[in-house]
Amino acid sequence: MSDARLVPGDAAPDFTLTDDTGAEVTLSGLRDRRVIVYFYPAAMTPGCTKQACDFTESLGSLRAAGYEVVGISPDKPEKLAKFREKDGLSITLLSDPDKAVMKSYGAFGPKSLYGKVVEGVIRSTFVVAEGGAIELAQYNVKATGHVAKLRRDLGLD
């Protein structure tokens, strides 16, 4: 497991993951735009649902500003499909069941949960430039209000 955290200027680790429809999505295949890659612990939980709905509500304006949004969790594609349908999500949902991509981004590892240190998904968001470099790396973000803060950080509001 890597505890290394990415910083602006680092090369974003490329990945190929399966989406909720069973199709493969590769980060390098999205190089014609900036990509917001965010990692979340579990589909259909209150915080993760709020965050995914916030990204969905902002997707039109994010795309108009040249961004694509990709949400990654350890959930299987079938669960992601239920998540999309249940909450009317329009963002790309990707499955990382072995957590290899999360580990490569420093988004899986020790974290504090109710005062205990546990191994788990570290809610994190990255902005990847068109050329593949990390522009922004945010770890331990809050589910509620994160998209609004990200929009401010990107100068979109």
PEVENNOR-V719207 format. One record per helix or strand. SS is the DSSP state (alpha for helix, beta for strand). FROM is the first residue (numbers start at 0). TO is the last residue. If there is no record, write none. Layout:
<<SS:FROM:TO> <SS:FROM:TO>>
//
This chain:
<<beta:10:10> <beta:15:18> <beta:23:25> <alpha:26:29> <beta:33:38> <alpha:45:63> <beta:66:72> <alpha:76:86> <beta:91:94> <alpha:99:103> <beta:107:112> <beta:115:120> <beta:123:127> <beta:132:138> <alpha:145:152>>
//
